[in-house]
Amino acid sequence: MKKILLLLSTTRESPKSINTALEIAEKQNAELLVLFILDYELSQSIIEKLTEAGWIGGKATEELHHAILK
């Protein structure tokens, strides 16, 4: 069976790429594999917003970073 790989990330969104990959997979009766790349900086951005809003005080732990990414 043919396989098609679609790469997605938190830094860019491309609905056209997603639709194209779905169409090609359907036409070729191929398996669509999706690899989602997470930007490590995303967790830092979320932590900063939570800190500014008063939800987190002090320095965030590495465990919190991993929990957000998970």
C-alpha positions in Angstrom: 0.0 0.0 0.0 1.2 3.5 -0.9 1.9 5.9 2.0 1.7 9.7 2.0 3.4 11.7 4.7 1.8 15.0 5.8 3.9 17.3 8.1 2.1 19.7 10.4 3.4 22.1 13.0 2.4 24.6 15.6 4.2 27.4 13.7 2.3 27.1 10.4 -1.2 26.0 9.4 -2.0 25.1 5.8 -5.5 23.9 5.2 -4.7 23.7 1.5 -1.9 21.2 2.2 -4.2 19.1 4.4 -6.9 19.0 1.8 -4.5 18.2 -0.9 -3.0 15.3 1.1 -6.4 13.9 1.8 -7.4 14.1 -1.8 -4.3 12.4 -3.0 -4.5 9.7 -0.4 -8.1 9.0 -1.4 -7.4 9.0 -5.2 -4.4 6.7 -4.8 -6.0 4.5 -2.1 -2.9 5.4 0.0 -2.4 5.4 3.7 -2.0 9.0 5.1 0.6 9.4 7.8 0.6 12.6 9.8 3.7 13.9 11.6 2.9 16.8 13.9 6.0 18.8 14.9 5.7 20.7 18.2 7.8 23.8 18.8 9.4 23.6 22.2 8.9 27.3 22.6 5.2 26.8 22.5 5.2 25.6 26.1 7.1 28.6 27.2 4.6 30.9 25.5 1.7 29.2 27.3 3.6 29.4 30.7 4.2 33.1 30.2 0.5 33.8 29.5 -0.5 31.7 32.6 2.1 33.6 34.7 0.9 37.0 33.5 -2.7 36.0 34.3 -1.7 35.0 37.9 -2.2 31.2 37.5 1.5 30.4 37.9 3.9 31.9 40.3 7.7 31.5 40.3 9.7 29.6 37.8 8.0 26.8 35.8 9.5 23.3 36.1 10.7 21.1 33.2 7.9 18.8 34.2 5.3 21.5 33.4 6.9 22.1 30.0 6.6 18.4 29.2 3.0 18.2 30.4 2.0 21.1 28.2 3.7 19.5 25.1 2.2 16.2 25.9 
